[in-house]
Amino acid sequence: MAWGLHVLGSSAANADPQPRPLPPEAATPSSDAEQEEPEYNGLDFTRPQRGLETRLRYQTSGTTSQTDKEILFLRITSKVELGSSWKLGLIAQGSFVDKTTKSSTPPSSTTERGVGDSVFQAALIYTIDQHWAYGFGARLVDPTAEDSLASGKWQIMPGFGVRYSFLEIGPDTYFVPVIRYAMSFAGKPTARTISEPQIAPTLNIGLPERWFVTFYPSNDIRINYG
């Protein structure tokens, strides 16, 4: 589960004391439900935005030995309006990884830090109406990570997602399941082969005062066939 808080402010110092009538095209709300809103958290696959953001993720795994990772992401997002309710969503992402591995037999602890893999993604998205949208595309992973901080393999991930917005509850309450299939190629010959579906049944619930709660915000449901 992921949660977040957005604090926003506005100033009325330059407000026009005498409101002027809007032109017809400005007075009519846009039919595109994907307006760029300050409180939007960017987790909807079908709502690409333009921006620069950082995110911190913590991961832990293992039984006999435990591996903890703190990953700081730097992400640039953009979109291109193609007309007829189509748009192109683009993502470029780099990361910095802090990885600690602990073992109890014998007791030991090792720490590695460095640059993680780089990610590039492009997706074509079609907005059906204010409730429904879908998109498909592919993600490319460049093995720029040092040592054992990542897989050591190039990866291509074709994917598909669909979104339903619960507008009766709020504009930022939606269900957007996304599935992609990761396939590795090239890279380190000794690294394990990757062949796995990655699923994210993301449910985002918008709360008052720009709070939100999100279930399954990333593609961490995986089946490894590699």
N, C-alpha and C positions, 0 to 999 in steps of 0.2 A: 504494500500500500504506500502510496506517495501522497504528500500533502504540500500545500504551499500557500503563501500569503503575498498578495500584491498590495502595496500601499501607494495610492495615487493622490494627487492634489491638483488644484486648478486655481487660477487667479482671475479676478474680475477687474483688475486695474485698467485694462484697455477695453472694457465692455462698452458697446454702443448703447447709450442711454435710450435711444429711440430705435427699437427694432425695425428693420426694413423688410418689406415683403420679399420672399424668396422667389426666384424664377421657377417656372413649373417643373423643370427637371430636378431642381434642388429640393423642392417641397415634397416630391414624391419619393418615399423610401425605396431604396434599391431592392430589386428582387434577389440579388445575390446575398445569401445568408452568411457569407464568409467575409464580412467587413472586418478590417483590422481594428480590433478593440484592445485597449490597454490591459484589460483584465484577462484576456485569453492566454492560457498557459502553453499553447503550442503543441499539445499532445494529440491533436486530431490529424491523422494522416491525410485526410481530404481537405484540410484547411491550411495550405502553405502560406507563410507570411514572409515579409522582408525584415531581417533583423540580425543582430549579433547577440549571442547569449553564452553564458557559462553555466554548467551544471556539474554537480558533484554526486557521484554514485559510490555506494559502499556495497561490496560483495564479500561473502564468506562461503567456504565450501570445504569438504573433506571430513574424514572420520578418524583414521589413524594419525593423519597429519592434517592440520588446519591451515588453509590459505586465506588470508584477508587482503582485499584490494580496495584501495581508495583511488578512484579515477576522476580526474578533473577534465571535463570536456569543454572545448572552445568550438562553437558552432556558428556558421554563417548560413542563413537561409534566405531564399529568394523565390519569387514566382514570376511567371510570364503569362499575361492574359492572352489567350489564343482566340477568343471570340466563340460565340455559340455555346456558352456555358462550359467551355474547355479551358484548362489552364495547365501550365507546366510548373511543378514544384521542384526546387533544387536545394541540395544540402551539401556543404563541405564541412568536414569536422576533423579536428585534431584532438589529441588527448595527452595527458601526463599521468603516469601510473606510479603508485606507491604500493608495493607488494611485500607482504610479510608471510613467511611460511614457518609454522611451528610444528615440531614433532615431539612426541613423548617417549619414543623408543628408538634410540636414546634421546634424552632431552636436548633439543637444539632449536635455534631460531635464526633465520636468515632474512635479510631485507634487501630488496632491489627497488631502484627508482629510475625512471627515465621516460622517454617519449613513447607513447603507445601507437597503435595503428592509425592510419588516416582513412577516412571514409568519404566517399562521393556518391550521391544518390540523385536520380532523376525519376520523376513520376508524372504521368499524364492523369489528370483528374477531371471528372465530369460531374457537375452539380445538376441533379435531376430537379429538385425543388428545395424548399427550406428544410425539409426533413431528411431527404435522401441524397447521398452522393457516393461515388466510388472512384477508385483510382488503381493504376497498375504501373509498374516500373521496375527498376533494378538498382541495386546497391553494389558498389565496388569497394573492396577493402584492400588497401595497399599496406603490406607488411613492413611498416616503418618502425615498428617497436624494436627495442633493444633486448638482446639476450632472450630470456624466457618470459618476458612481460606479456606476450600475446601468442598467437598460433604459429607465427612464422611462415604462413602461407598466404598467397593471394586468394581472394574469395570473390565470387560473383553470387548475388542473391536476387533472383527475380521474385517479385512479390505482388500481392493484391490486397486491397482493403475496401471495406464498405462502411458507411456511417449512417446512423439514424439519430437524429436530434429529438430529444423530448422537450419540445418548445413549450408544452403546457406547464412544465416544471420550471424551465429557465433556458436562456440561450446557450449556456455553457454546460448543459446536462446532455450527455450523448453516449452512445455505445458504438465503438469503432473497432471491430475485430480486424486484425491484420495478420496475414500469414506470408512468410517468405521462406525460400529454400536456399540454404547456404551450400555452395559447392566450392571446394578448394582446388587450386591448380598452381603449378610452379612453386616458387619459394624454397624453403629448406627441405632437402630430400629426406632428412631424418624426422621432420615434423609429421604429426599424425594427419591422416586424410580426413577432411571434413565433408560430410554429406548428411545434412540434418534439416528437417523442417523446424522453423522457429515461429512460435505463435504468440500473439499479444491480444487477448480478448479485453481490450481496454474499456473500462466503464468510468466515465468522469461525471461527478455530481457537483454541480455548482452550488455554493452556499452563500448566504448573505455576507455583505461587507468584503467581497472579493476573496473569500476563502473557497477552497475546493478540496475534495477528497477523490483520489484516483486509485482504482484497482487495476493491477497488471499494466502498468504504464510502459513496459518494455517487453521485447520478444524473448522472454526467459523460459517459456515452456518449450522444451526442445527434446527431440528424439534423435540420438546419434546413430547413423548407419555407417559411419566412417570406419 
